[in-house]
């Protein structure tokens, strides 16, 4: 039996992974999940054989907590989710005490959690990104888009003007990425890549409707150019499994606006369309045949997927 440790169990990303593993492998896989919240506030705990409440991933205590769980629960596979978890992962990868542990991360993955590094990495492998704007050398009325170098999701990312930016301190500007304003559609690409076999599958998700930051309606389709970009990224990362990235249209065509070294909560949309890149990732990492989970989508093929909320009773007290 394979034992898997899922980080950030309270996220939609972790819940989606647990859901697909449990649906496909059932009791053949033992799932252990962790989160900063108690089990009754974490829906993924319902799908887990064991749940552990841990400190913040950014705290010094987090690494020791994970090391303790890896040993006590005899974990075979560790799946970091948050950027902070990916920063801890390389330290565990280099520990001989966990020599047989399969960690879904790498030193390069950890470096790519910094958006500045990720941009340079993408450019080095021939992947286009939004053009960088220097606020001190641009027209004051020029529109631009900013985001924190170490941000996640859409936190702290918004459209502004150069005039507003020049009022900030040097240290504030150094913590930001300042880019050209891109045009829609905003597309997320779920990218499965097997570095050992050079196999690549890419599925595009166009957001049709979003509520409170969560995509509730989407179109799943193939874009050959984005599929080729996904292949380049997979090869560059030496990716084994599934990640996702965002794309929009810049002045010269598709550009990658954000790179996530993990799958996303919305990856479940792609799975529901019949392209189970989450099960494929687990199969790939554990040496199983993943061909039954993924196939090449046709250029003239598309799926419209909607999402509805589901309710889970986590606790009942009298």
N, C-alpha and C positions, 0 to 999 in steps of 0.2 A: 504493500500500500504506500502511495506517495503522500507525504505531508507537505502542505503548502501554507506559508505564512503571508497573509495579505495585509499590507500597510493601509493606513488611513481608511479604515473600514466604513466610516461614516460618509464617505464620498460616493457619488453615483458611479464613479469609475470602478471602485472596489466592489460595489454591489453588482455591477454588470459582469465582472469577471467571475465572482462567486456564483452568480446565477447560471452562467453558461457551463462552468465546471460541474456544478451540482446536477444540472439538467442532463449533461452528456455522460458523466462518469459515476454519478450517484455516490454510493458508499465506498467506491473504489479509491476515492481521494479523501484524505482527512484535511479539513480546512480549519486553520487557526487564524483568527483575525484580531487586529489591535486598533485602538482608537483612543483619543483623549477623553471621550465621553463614556459613561457607563453603558453596559450592554442594552439596557432598556431604551436607550436613545439611539441605538445603532441597528438599523434593520438588517444589515449583513450578519449580525450575530445570530439571527434565526437560521441562517444557512450554514453556520459554522459549528464545528464539533467542539471548539474551545474559543473563548474570547478573553482578551486581557486588556485592561485599561492601562494606558501608558502615558508618560509625560509628553509634553509638546515635542515634536520632532526637532525643533530648533534649540531645545534645551540640552545641556551637557549630560543629563541623566538618560536621555532617550537611547543613546547607543548601548549603554550597559543593559538597559531593559530589553532591547532587541537581542543582544548576545545571550542573555539569560533565557529568553524564550526559545531561541534557536537550539540551545542545548537541552533544556528541560522537555521540550515538545518533540525533540528529534526531527527537526525540520529538514526537508530535502530541497525545497524551493522557496525562495524569498522574493516577494514582489513589492518593491518600493513604489509608492504612488506620488507623494508630494515631492517638490523640489528638495526640501530639507532631508527627506529620506534618501534621495539619490546622492546627496552629498555625504551621507554616512556610509552608503553601500560600498564604496571603494575600500574603506578601512576594513570592512568585514571580508571583502574579496581577497585581501592580502593576508588574511589570518590563516595560518596552517591548521588551526583548530577546526576550521570549517572548510577543509579542503575539498570535500565532495558536495558542498552546497552550491546549488545553481541559483545565482542572483540575477534577476532580470534588470541589470544595469551594468555600467562600466565606468572607467575613469572619464572616457569621452562623453558618455551620457551625463555624468555629473557636471562636467565643464559646460555642456550645452544648456544647463539650467540658467546660466547667465546669458541674457538675450544678446549682449554685445558679442560674446564669444560665439554664440550660435549663428549670428549673422556672418561673422568672418569665416566660420566653418562652411556654411552653405555656399558662400561666394567662392571658397577655395575648391569646391567640387563642382562648380559650374551651375549652381542653383541661384536663380535671381531673387533678390530681396528688394523691398522698397528703398528708394534712393534716400540717403542720409542728408539731412539739412543742417547746416551750421548756422545757428541763430545769429551769430555775430557777423556773418557775411551774407545775410539774406535780407530781402526787402521786409520792412517792418510789418506790412499788411499781408504777408504771405501766410496762407493757412498751412498748418502742419499737424502731425499726429504724434503724440508722445505716449510713452509707456515706461514703467520702471524696469531697469535692467534685470532685477531679480523678482519680478512680479509673476503672477499666475492668473489664469482666467482673463477677465477684462478689468481686474482691479487696478485702478490708477491710470487706466488708458483712456485717452479722450482727445478730441480735436480741439486745437487752440490756434493761436497766432504767434508769429515770431515776436511781435510787439510785447505780448504777455511774457514770453520766455526770457527776454533780455532783462527783465526786472528781477530775475532769480539770481541767487548766488552761484559762484563757480561750482561749489560742492553739490548743489542741487542739480545743476545741469549735468554734472558728471554721473549722477545716479540715474539719468534718463536716456532713453533712445529717442531721437527726434527724426521723424521720417516724413516723406511725402504723403499726402492724403490719397488713399487708394479708392477705387470705385468698386461697387458690387458687380456680380453677386459675391457674397461671402461664402466660401466653400471650405468644408473640412474634409480632409482626405484621410481615410483609414487605410493605413499601409501595412500589409503583411510582407515580410521579407525573410527568406531563409539564406543566410550568408554562406552556409556550407554547400548548398545546392544552387545558389544563384537564382532562386525562384522568387518572383515578385507578383503580388496582386494589389491593386489599388482601387478603392471604391470612394467616390465623391459624394458628399452630403451637402446639398444646398439648403440653407435655412430659409424656409418659407414663412414660419412664424416662430417667435421667441417670446416666452413669458418669464419674467424675473430672471433673465439670463439663461433659461433652459429652453432648448429647441423643442417645440411641440409639434411642428409639422416640417417635413423635409422631403426633398427629392433625391433619390439615390441613383447615380448614373456613372458613366465612364467618360472621362476626358483624356484622350491619348497623351496630350502634353503634360498634364498633371501626373498621369501614370508613369511617364518617363522620369519626371522629377522625383517621384516616390522611389523609383528604382535607383536613381543616383544617391538619394539620401540613405536608402537601405544599405547600399554597397559602402558608402562612406562611413556609416556608423558601425558597419559589420553587424547589422541588426539580425537578431534571431527572434522573430515574433512580431508583435503588432505595436505600432506607435500611431500617432496622428499629427497632422499639421494643418494650419489654416492658410488659405490662399485668397487673394483678391486681384483685381486688375490695376496695375500701375501704368505709367506712361507708355511702356513698351510691351505690355501684355501681362501674363500671369506672374505674380511675385509671391513669395512665401512670407507671410506676415508673422507667423508664430510657429515654432517647432516644439512639440511636446514629446519627450522621450518615454511616453507611455500611451496607452489607449485613453479614450475619454468616456465620460458618462454617455455621450451621444453615440458611441460606437455600438451600443445596443440596437440603435436604429438600423445600422448596416447588417447586424446579425439577424434582425427580424425580417429583412428583405431576402434572406437566404444565403448570406455570405458571412459565415460564422468565424470571423477573424480572431475572436477571443478563444474559442475552442481550438482553432488552428494553432494559435500561439502556444497554448499549453501542450498540444500534441507535438509540436515542433521541438519545444524545449525538453520534452521527456522522451524523445526518440520514437514517437509514434507516427503513423501515416496520417497526414493532415489533408490529403487530397479530397476526402469526403466533405470537408467543411468549406472549401473555397473553390471557385471556378472563375474563369475570365468572363467578365460582363461584356455584352455586346454594345457597340457604339449606339445602336438604335433602341437599346433597352433602357427603361427607367422604371423606378418604383416610387410611389408616393406613400410615405409612412407618417401616420399620426400617433401621438402619444397621449395617454390618459393617466391620471393619477390612480394609485392603488393604496389601500389602507391596510395597515398591519397593527394589530393589538399587541403591544410589547409588554404590558404589565396590567394586572388587575388587583386592586387592593380593596379591602373592606375595613 
